[in-house]
């Protein structure tokens, strides 16, 4: 037992020695790495100022000299005291160069042109009570650094991280306190009018919430999904860049003859008790790169908005909103349907009857005529007749759903003159006595032309084929049954 204890103590001692050795080695390696880092550190303190001591900063933006002066901890633009300066943006930019460390110093430079410092693209000047400190900015390196020299030093060039320099390499309006595009939720929009070369207006019906589209001459029901694309685009608009806080010359941005004027009507709740209608007017001007100039309502502020965000609004015409449902008459509103084709003419009638059924319990001698009348219940029944004969409801519904849900792939906008007789003519008569006639003509190898008054829809032939099959099953049920019976018999014999 004693021998085992001695061995255990020895093992603990050895482990302790090894741990100490490991710590020693680790400390040595770390020290060497720090030493090597210090030896390889090429950074140089280039500017050492207190940001709070800086009273002015000047630089070049948009090829113009810009100077911000600070008084009572507030920055103003020297040439325009009304310029909406973003205080935080200027503060951040100044702090970035007030205490500036260069990543590397290049000494004894004989040719400043190799760094574009013979003609600097910018000069940043920081002013304190002790004088000015100016940094000249040359070309940008491939490592996200700028070549920089002090104005009073013609021998040394420094490599400085672009993150400190970039804030001064943009435009004056990068330092402006910009506004935000008015917040409009697509669900609250009730009207969108776009005045342009091919103008259109979308208006939502307050009663049924359907959309109508108009070109100022004609009005018709619009496709709900396509109208929603426009309202969603309006609700998603946002400014890209701030370019002018006080526009005094509309022609400078194309507002004297706008590319388009978008007028949006929408509702907004005020004080959670009252809904008011508001109007937003967006003036769209000239192109500038991938953007267009815009201004809103009577504001003199000019911004840009990306052309992509305006595409769904500005590139649309009235025809893009056409509802492509050929003829929709709800079966609940249908009184009769007449079908004319080469197979003959057929008429389908919808017969709806309401019957009052008296309560079966009439043994109560105290009941009065009035109470008896109260016990009466109304029962509504709907039956379907094909040429006066009973028609199976399921068979009719299958056919009718295909008919009223027929959707075209496009609508013709040019004049169309049918050739020959229609393959099908459907005459809908609703319960109010209104008639709607739809005629299907052979158009080409792929389409039928469905003509409804002055509208012409191009319908895929395969869809009409499906409709025809459902129609044949409805008007020739015996033939269908006979074919199925023959098919079943043949199967059994095999």
VEXRO-42902 format. One record per residue (C-alpha): residue number from 1; residue in three letters; x, y, z. Coordinates in steps of 0.02 Angstrom, whole numbers, plus 50000, padded with zeros to 5 digits. Layout:
<pts>
PT  pos  code  X  Y  Z
PT  NUM  ALA  X  Y  Z .
...
</pts>
This chain:
<pts>
PT  pos  code  X  Y  Z
PT  1  UNK  50000  50000  50000 .
PT  2  UNK  50143  50118  50043 .
PT  3  UNK  50228  50082  49877 .
PT  4  UNK  50068  50128  49783 .
PT  5  UNK  50054  50292  49880 .
PT  6  UNK  50233  50339  49836 .
PT  7  UNK  50200  50304  49652 .
PT  8  UNK  50043  50412  49655 .
PT  9  UNK  50135  50558  49736 .
PT  10  UNK  50274  50543  49608 .
PT  11  UNK  50147  50548  49466 .
PT  12  UNK  50068  50706  49536 .
PT  13  UNK  50238  50789  49549 .
PT  14  UNK  50280  50742  49369 .
PT  15  UNK  50112  50809  49308 .
PT  16  UNK  50143  50973  49397 .
PT  17  UNK  50314  50989  49317 .
PT  18  UNK  50239  50957  49145 .
PT  19  UNK  50101  51088  49172 .
PT  20  UNK  50230  51216  49224 .
PT  21  UNK  50334  51174  49072 .
PT  22  UNK  50182  51194  48959 .
PT  23  UNK  50141  51363  49033 .
PT  24  UNK  50320  51417  49009 .
PT  25  UNK  50322  51363  48828 .
PT  26  UNK  50153  51445  48796 .
PT  27  UNK  50212  51609  48873 .
PT  28  UNK  50370  51604  48768 .
PT  29  UNK  50273  51573  48605 .
PT  30  UNK  50150  51712  48644 .
PT  31  UNK  50290  51832  48685 .
PT  32  UNK  50379  51790  48523 .
PT  33  UNK  50219  51817  48422 .
PT  34  UNK  50191  51986  48504 .
PT  35  UNK  50371  52032  48471 .
PT  36  UNK  50357  51982  48288 .
PT  37  UNK  50194  52079  48271 .
PT  38  UNK  50276  52233  48344 .
PT  39  UNK  50423  52212  48227 .
PT  40  UNK  50305  52191  48076 .
PT  41  UNK  50190  52335  48125 .
PT  42  UNK  50210  52470  47994 .
PT  43  UNK  50069  52584  48053 .
PT  44  UNK  50104  52769  48079 .
PT  45  UNK  50005  52902  48174 .
PT  46  UNK  49956  53023  48037 .
PT  47  UNK  49833  53142  48123 .
PT  48  UNK  49811  53162  48311 .
PT  49  UNK  49674  53289  48348 .
PT  50  UNK  49530  53294  48469 .
PT  51  UNK  49369  53287  48368 .
PT  52  UNK  49285  53409  48487 .
PT  53  UNK  49422  53537  48450 .
PT  54  UNK  49384  53540  48264 .
PT  55  UNK  49284  53695  48217 .
PT  56  UNK  49277  53671  48028 .
PT  57  UNK  49304  53540  47895 .
PT  58  UNK  49319  53571  47709 .
PT  59  UNK  49334  53455  47559 .
PT  60  UNK  49282  53438  47378 .
PT  61  UNK  49113  53365  47331 .
PT  62  UNK  49028  53369  47160 .
PT  63  UNK  49184  53465  47101 .
PT  64  UNK  49138  53606  47220 .
PT  65  UNK  49221  53662  47379 .
PT  66  UNK  49117  53617  47532 .
PT  67  UNK  49145  53680  47708 .
PT  68  UNK  49052  53638  47867 .
PT  69  UNK  49077  53756  48014 .
PT  70  UNK  49036  53712  48193 .
PT  71  UNK  48962  53834  48315 .
PT  72  UNK  48880  53790  48481 .
PT  73  UNK  48906  53604  48438 .
PT  74  UNK  48804  53622  48279 .
PT  75  UNK  48868  53608  48100 .
PT  76  UNK  48812  53722  47960 .
PT  77  UNK  48859  53727  47776 .
PT  78  UNK  48962  53884  47750 .
PT  79  UNK  48890  53935  47581 .
PT  80  UNK  48709  53895  47627 .
PT  81  UNK  48655  53915  47807 .
PT  82  UNK  48486  53836  47767 .
PT  83  UNK  48561  53673  47702 .
PT  84  UNK  48486  53529  47805 .
PT  85  UNK  48647  53462  47881 .
PT  86  UNK  48641  53288  47959 .
PT  87  UNK  48737  53323  48118 .
PT  88  UNK  48776  53141  48156 .
PT  89  UNK  48845  53110  47981 .
PT  90  UNK  48966  53257  47991 .
PT  91  UNK  49019  53211  48168 .
PT  92  UNK  49056  53032  48115 .
PT  93  UNK  49155  53084  47963 .
PT  94  UNK  49260  53209  48062 .
PT  95  UNK  49298  53083  48199 .
PT  96  UNK  49358  52962  48066 .
PT  97  UNK  49502  53078  48014 .
PT  98  UNK  49532  53175  48175 .
PT  99  UNK  49630  53030  48246 .
PT  100  UNK  49699  52942  48093 .
PT  101  UNK  49825  52801  48084 .
PT  102  UNK  49906  52755  47919 .
PT  103  UNK  49935  52572  47881 .
PT  104  UNK  50102  52607  47800 .
PT  105  UNK  50223  52749  47764 .
PT  106  UNK  50314  52765  47598 .
PT  107  UNK  50465  52876  47627 .
PT  108  UNK  50566  52987  47512 .
PT  109  UNK  50446  52986  47366 .
PT  110  UNK  50519  53078  47216 .
PT  111  UNK  50372  53062  47096 .
PT  112  UNK  50203  53101  47172 .
PT  113  UNK  50114  53071  47006 .
PT  114  UNK  50131  52882  47026 .
PT  115  UNK  50004  52899  47168 .
PT  116  UNK  49900  53035  47083 .
PT  117  UNK  49959  53154  47216 .
PT  118  UNK  50029  53280  47093 .
PT  119  UNK  49847  53325  47061 .
PT  120  UNK  49748  53261  47212 .
PT  121  UNK  49567  53213  47185 .
PT  122  UNK  49520  53286  47353 .
PT  123  UNK  49592  53385  47497 .
PT  124  UNK  49519  53367  47672 .
PT  125  UNK  49559  53512  47788 .
PT  126  UNK  49525  53506  47976 .
PT  127  UNK  49527  53673  48068 .
PT  128  UNK  49563  53695  48254 .
PT  129  UNK  49617  53843  48359 .
PT  130  UNK  49797  53793  48323 .
PT  131  UNK  49776  53801  48134 .
PT  132  UNK  49738  53687  47987 .
PT  133  UNK  49782  53507  47952 .
PT  134  UNK  49762  53460  47769 .
PT  135  UNK  49763  53286  47692 .
PT  136  UNK  49780  53268  47504 .
PT  137  UNK  49696  53113  47432 .
PT  138  UNK  49773  53020  47286 .
PT  139  UNK  49726  52859  47198 .
PT  140  UNK  49643  52709  47278 .
PT  141  UNK  49746  52551  47295 .
PT  142  UNK  49688  52374  47260 .
PT  143  UNK  49679  52340  47448 .
PT  144  UNK  49540  52463  47491 .
PT  145  UNK  49665  52597  47540 .
PT  146  UNK  49699  52773  47480 .
PT  147  UNK  49869  52852  47450 .
PT  148  UNK  49873  53008  47560 .
PT  149  UNK  49998  53145  47597 .
PT  150  UNK  49999  53293  47711 .
PT  151  UNK  49991  53456  47618 .
PT  152  UNK  50151  53520  47701 .
PT  153  UNK  50248  53358  47671 .
PT  154  UNK  50316  53330  47494 .
PT  155  UNK  50422  53177  47534 .
PT  156  UNK  50310  53049  47620 .
PT  157  UNK  50155  52957  47563 .
PT  158  UNK  50041  52855  47673 .
PT  159  UNK  49921  52711  47643 .
PT  160  UNK  49759  52744  47736 .
PT  161  UNK  49607  52632  47754 .
PT  162  UNK  49468  52686  47637 .
PT  163  UNK  49339  52679  47777 .
PT  164  UNK  49407  52841  47848 .
PT  165  UNK  49419  52930  47681 .
PT  166  UNK  49262  52871  47589 .
PT  167  UNK  49138  52983  47685 .
PT  168  UNK  49220  53133  47601 .
PT  169  UNK  49225  53057  47426 .
PT  170  UNK  49039  53069  47387 .
PT  171  UNK  48919  53214  47364 .
PT  172  UNK  48863  53359  47471 .
PT  173  UNK  48694  53276  47495 .
PT  174  UNK  48777  53127  47579 .
PT  175  UNK  48785  53248  47727 .
PT  176  UNK  48604  53304  47714 .
PT  177  UNK  48461  53263  47831 .
PT  178  UNK  48346  53182  47704 .
PT  179  UNK  48161  53148  47717 .
PT  180  UNK  48071  52983  47691 .
PT  181  UNK  47944  52939  47560 .
PT  182  UNK  47765  52961  47625 .
PT  183  UNK  47703  52802  47705 .
PT  184  UNK  47557  52730  47607 .
PT  185  UNK  47494  52554  47638 .
PT  186  UNK  47436  52465  47481 .
PT  187  UNK  47279  52402  47569 .
PT  188  UNK  47221  52581  47599 .
PT  189  UNK  47238  52638  47418 .
PT  190  UNK  47072  52670  47329 .
PT  191  UNK  47129  52756  47169 .
PT  192  UNK  47288  52766  47064 .
PT  193  UNK  47294  52885  46916 .
PT  194  UNK  47447  52885  46804 .
PT  195  UNK  47458  53031  46682 .
PT  196  UNK  47585  52991  46547 .
PT  197  UNK  47592  52951  46361 .
PT  198  UNK  47470  52805  46385 .
PT  199  UNK  47374  52859  46539 .
PT  200  UNK  47263  52749  46645 .
PT  201  UNK  47168  52757  46808 .
PT  202  UNK  47127  52617  46930 .
PT  203  UNK  46976  52646  47042 .
PT  204  UNK  46913  52530  47178 .
PT  205  UNK  46725  52507  47194 .
PT  206  UNK  46681  52548  47374 .
PT  207  UNK  46536  52425  47376 .
PT  208  UNK  46616  52265  47312 .
PT  209  UNK  46801  52315  47320 .
PT  210  UNK  46826  52263  47138 .
PT  211  UNK  46942  52370  47032 .
PT  212  UNK  46896  52462  46873 .
PT  213  UNK  47018  52530  46744 .
PT  214  UNK  46993  52679  46630 .
PT  215  UNK  47091  52770  46496 .
PT  216  UNK  46979  52923  46509 .
PT  217  UNK  46867  52863  46369 .
PT  218  UNK  46807  52690  46421 .
PT  219  UNK  46796  52603  46588 .
PT  220  UNK  46787  52418  46626 .
PT  221  UNK  46820  52293  46762 .
PT  222  UNK  47005  52266  46797 .
PT  223  UNK  47097  52109  46843 .
PT  224  UNK  47112  52112  47033 .
PT  225  UNK  47286  52034  47038 .
PT  226  UNK  47358  52156  46911 .
PT  227  UNK  47281  52305  47001 .
PT  228  UNK  47357  52239  47162 .
PT  229  UNK  47528  52237  47080 .
PT  230  UNK  47516  52425  47054 .
PT  231  UNK  47452  52465  47229 .
PT  232  UNK  47589  52356  47304 .
PT  233  UNK  47720  52447  47200 .
PT  234  UNK  47655  52615  47262 .
PT  235  UNK  47657  52553  47441 .
PT  236  UNK  47838  52496  47421 .
PT  237  UNK  47911  52656  47348 .
PT  238  UNK  48062  52728  47438 .
PT  239  UNK  48184  52867  47400 .
PT  240  UNK  48355  52818  47335 .
PT  241  UNK  48456  52980  47343 .
PT  242  UNK  48427  53157  47405 .
PT  243  UNK  48482  53281  47270 .
PT  244  UNK  48405  53452  47306 .
PT  245  UNK  48322  53523  47461 .
PT  246  UNK  48259  53681  47375 .
PT  247  UNK  48219  53657  47191 .
PT  248  UNK  48190  53825  47108 .
PT  249  UNK  48210  53767  46927 .
PT  250  UNK  48092  53624  46879 .
PT  251  UNK  48173  53607  46707 .
PT  252  UNK  48336  53553  46790 .
PT  253  UNK  48255  53387  46836 .
PT  254  UNK  48122  53373  46702 .
PT  255  UNK  47975  53428  46808 .
PT  256  UNK  47926  53567  46688 .
PT  257  UNK  47864  53429  46572 .
PT  258  UNK  47853  53275  46685 .
PT  259  UNK  47880  53100  46617 .
PT  260  UNK  47728  53053  46722 .
PT  261  UNK  47619  53115  46864 .
PT  262  UNK  47555  52983  46984 .
PT  263  UNK  47405  53031  47091 .
PT  264  UNK  47362  52913  47232 .
PT  265  UNK  47207  52921  47340 .
PT  266  UNK  47210  52826  47503 .
PT  267  UNK  47126  52821  47673 .
PT  268  UNK  47205  52852  47841 .
PT  269  UNK  47141  52839  48018 .
PT  270  UNK  47155  52994  48125 .
PT  271  UNK  47146  52981  48314 .
PT  272  UNK  47084  52801  48291 .
PT  273  UNK  46906  52863  48272 .
PT  274  UNK  46895  52941  48100 .
PT  275  UNK  46947  52884  47927 .
PT  276  UNK  46994  53022  47807 .
PT  277  UNK  47038  53017  47622 .
PT  278  UNK  47208  53086  47574 .
PT  279  UNK  47294  53119  47409 .
PT  280  UNK  47477  53093  47364 .
PT  281  UNK  47546  53167  47202 .
PT  282  UNK  47712  53104  47135 .
PT  283  UNK  47798  53202  46996 .
PT  284  UNK  47917  53092  46896 .
PT  285  UNK  48054  53183  46800 .
PT  286  UNK  48207  53141  46696 .
PT  287  UNK  48315  52986  46705 .
PT  288  UNK  48479  52991  46798 .
PT  289  UNK  48574  52828  46783 .
PT  290  UNK  48465  52689  46851 .
PT  291  UNK  48350  52814  46938 .
PT  292  UNK  48223  52948  46899 .
PT  293  UNK  48203  53116  46984 .
PT  294  UNK  48045  53133  47088 .
PT  295  UNK  47962  53259  47200 .
PT  296  UNK  47804  53242  47302 .
PT  297  UNK  47653  53357  47320 .
PT  298  UNK  47706  53539  47338 .
PT  299  UNK  47876  53500  47415 .
PT  300  UNK  48031  53581  47339 .
PT  301  UNK  48138  53433  47391 .
PT  302  UNK  48201  53324  47248 .
PT  303  UNK  48249  53141  47267 .
PT  304  UNK  48282  52996  47152 .
PT  305  UNK  48187  52832  47147 .
PT  306  UNK  48251  52677  47058 .
PT  307  UNK  48174  52647  46888 .
PT  308  UNK  48145  52464  46933 .
PT  309  UNK  48030  52512  47077 .
PT  310  UNK  47926  52618  46958 .
PT  311  UNK  47914  52488  46819 .
PT  312  UNK  47747  52409  46870 .
PT  313  UNK  47669  52582  46884 .
PT  314  UNK  47741  52674  46735 .
PT  315  UNK  47759  52535  46606 .
PT  316  UNK  47576  52482  46617 .
PT  317  UNK  47435  52533  46501 .
PT  318  UNK  47248  52505  46513 .
PT  319  UNK  47257  52343  46415 .
PT  320  UNK  47375  52268  46544 .
PT  321  UNK  47233  52270  46671 .
PT  322  UNK  47101  52187  46564 .
PT  323  UNK  47005  52052  46655 .
PT  324  UNK  47034  51894  46552 .
PT  325  UNK  46882  51800  46617 .
PT  326  UNK  46776  51781  46461 .
PT  327  UNK  46602  51777  46535 .
PT  328  UNK  46559  51757  46718 .
PT  329  UNK  46377  51743  46768 .
PT  330  UNK  46351  51660  46937 .
PT  331  UNK  46236  51508  46933 .
PT  332  UNK  46139  51592  47074 .
PT  333  UNK  46099  51736  46955 .
PT  334  UNK  46065  51629  46802 .
PT  335  UNK  45888  51611  46735 .
PT  336  UNK  45926  51520  46573 .
PT  337  UNK  46067  51474  46455 .
PT  338  UNK  46045  51446  46270 .
PT  339  UNK  46180  51350  46177 .
PT  340  UNK  46196  51351  45989 .
PT  341  UNK  46318  51239  45895 .
PT  342  UNK  46332  51127  45744 .
PT  343  UNK  46258  50987  45850 .
PT  344  UNK  46097  51085  45872 .
PT  345  UNK  46022  51210  45991 .
PT  346  UNK  45983  51176  46174 .
PT  347  UNK  45911  51278  46315 .
PT  348  UNK  45945  51256  46499 .
PT  349  UNK  45825  51332  46625 .
PT  350  UNK  45854  51357  46809 .
PT  351  UNK  45692  51336  46906 .
PT  352  UNK  45689  51398  47085 .
PT  353  UNK  45535  51369  47192 .
PT  354  UNK  45498  51427  47368 .
PT  355  UNK  45367  51326  47463 .
PT  356  UNK  45292  51364  47634 .
PT  357  UNK  45275  51205  47736 .
PT  358  UNK  45152  51213  47883 .
PT  359  UNK  45203  51142  48049 .
PT  360  UNK  45138  50963  48060 .
PT  361  UNK  45075  50989  48240 .
PT  362  UNK  44900  51063  48213 .
PT  363  UNK  44813  50980  48363 .
PT  364  UNK  44827  51134  48475 .
PT  365  UNK  44649  51203  48470 .
PT  366  UNK  44708  51364  48556 .
PT  367  UNK  44823  51409  48413 .
PT  368  UNK  44767  51558  48313 .
PT  369  UNK  44787  51592  48127 .
PT  370  UNK  44929  51711  48170 .
PT  371  UNK  45026  51580  48269 .
PT  372  UNK  44993  51454  48130 .
PT  373  UNK  45069  51575  48006 .
PT  374  UNK  45221  51596  48118 .
PT  375  UNK  45247  51407  48116 .
PT  376  UNK  45262  51404  47927 .
PT  377  UNK  45437  51377  47858 .
PT  378  UNK  45502  51418  47685 .
PT  379  UNK  45593  51288  47583 .
PT  380  UNK  45685  51334  47423 .
PT  381  UNK  45720  51205  47290 .
PT  382  UNK  45818  51224  47129 .
PT  383  UNK  45797  51110  46980 .
PT  384  UNK  45880  51109  46810 .
PT  385  UNK  45794  51078  46644 .
PT  386  UNK  45874  51037  46478 .
PT  387  UNK  45749  51070  46339 .
PT  388  UNK  45611  51045  46467 .
PT  389  UNK  45680  50881  46534 .
PT  390  UNK  45758  50855  46705 .
PT  391  UNK  45946  50882  46705 .
PT  392  UNK  46066  50809  46832 .
PT  393  UNK  46133  50950  46941 .
PT  394  UNK  46309  50880  46953 .
PT  395  UNK  46324  50860  46764 .
PT  396  UNK  46264  51038  46735 .
PT  397  UNK  46378  51111  46870 .
PT  398  UNK  46531  51027  46796 .
PT  399  UNK  46494  51100  46624 .
PT  400  UNK  46442  51272  46688 .
PT  401  UNK  46595  51296  46797 .
PT  402  UNK  46708  51265  46647 .
PT  403  UNK  46606  51391  46547 .
PT  404  UNK  46604  51536  46669 .
PT  405  UNK  46784  51510  46726 .
PT  406  UNK  46853  51511  46549 .
PT  407  UNK  47007  51624  46551 .
PT  408  UNK  47090  51696  46398 .
PT  409  UNK  47277  51709  46372 .
PT  410  UNK  47259  51884  46301 .
PT  411  UNK  47135  52009  46234 .
PT  412  UNK  47146  52077  46059 .
PT  413  UNK  47162  52265  46050 .
PT  414  UNK  47154  52277  45860 .
PT  415  UNK  46995  52258  45760 .
PT  416  UNK  46939  52079  45730 .
PT  417  UNK  46819  52017  45594 .
PT  418  UNK  46764  51835  45618 .
PT  419  UNK  46764  51717  45471 .
PT  420  UNK  46625  51589  45454 .
PT  421  UNK  46498  51538  45585 .
PT  422  UNK  46539  51524  45769 .
PT  423  UNK  46581  51352  45836 .
PT  424  UNK  46481  51393  45992 .
PT  425  UNK  46359  51529  46043 .
PT  426  UNK  46310  51547  46225 .
PT  427  UNK  46168  51664  46273 .
PT  428  UNK  46159  51698  46460 .
PT  429  UNK  46000  51772  46533 .
PT  430  UNK  46009  51822  46715 .
PT  431  UNK  45868  51840  46841 .
PT  432  UNK  45856  52026  46804 .
PT  433  UNK  45824  51992  46621 .
PT  434  UNK  45995  52048  46559 .
PT  435  UNK  46066  51948  46413 .
PT  436  UNK  46250  51917  46376 .
PT  437  UNK  46303  51833  46215 .
PT  438  UNK  46471  51746  46191 .
PT  439  UNK  46525  51677  46023 .
PT  440  UNK  46676  51562  45999 .
PT  441  UNK  46759  51568  45827 .
PT  442  UNK  46906  51469  45757 .
PT  443  UNK  47052  51593  45764 .
PT  444  UNK  47207  51492  45719 .
PT  445  UNK  47284  51323  45759 .
PT  446  UNK  47304  51367  45943 .
PT  447  UNK  47161  51482  45990 .
PT  448  UNK  46976  51517  45981 .
PT  449  UNK  46919  51697  45977 .
PT  450  UNK  46783  51723  46107 .
PT  451  UNK  46683  51878  46060 .
PT  452  UNK  46582  51969  46194 .
PT  453  UNK  46509  52130  46126 .
PT  454  UNK  46662  52231  46072 .
PT  455  UNK  46787  52125  46170 .
PT  456  UNK  46885  51984  46089 .
PT  457  UNK  46974  51855  46197 .
PT  458  UNK  47098  51727  46134 .
PT  459  UNK  47063  51561  46221 .
PT  460  UNK  47173  51406  46214 .
PT  461  UNK  47092  51270  46108 .
PT  462  UNK  47129  51137  46239 .
PT  463  UNK  47020  51232  46363 .
PT  464  UNK  46877  51239  46238 .
PT  465  UNK  46900  51053  46206 .
PT  466  UNK  46876  51019  46393 .
PT  467  UNK  46720  51127  46389 .
PT  468  UNK  46652  51034  46238 .
PT  469  UNK  46678  50865  46323 .
PT  470  UNK  46582  50923  46477 .
PT  471  UNK  46445  50991  46364 .
PT  472  UNK  46429  50829  46267 .
PT  473  UNK  46413  50729  46429 .
PT  474  UNK  46273  50847  46481 .
PT  475  UNK  46170  50845  46320 .
PT  476  UNK  46204  50663  46273 .
PT  477  UNK  46204  50568  46439 .
PT  478  UNK  46129  50411  46358 .
PT  479  UNK  46269  50403  46231 .
PT  480  UNK  46396  50423  46368 .
PT  481  UNK  46314  50285  46471 .
PT  482  UNK  46308  50172  46319 .
PT  483  UNK  46492  50200  46283 .
PT  484  UNK  46537  50161  46464 .
PT  485  UNK  46427  50004  46460 .
PT  486  UNK  46510  49944  46299 .
PT  487  UNK  46681  49977  46373 .
PT  488  UNK  46637  49880  46532 .
PT  489  UNK  46570  49732  46432 .
PT  490  UNK  46727  49726  46326 .
PT  491  UNK  46832  49727  46483 .
PT  492  UNK  46735  49582  46558 .
PT  493  UNK  46751  49479  46398 .
PT  494  UNK  46938  49505  46397 .
</pts>
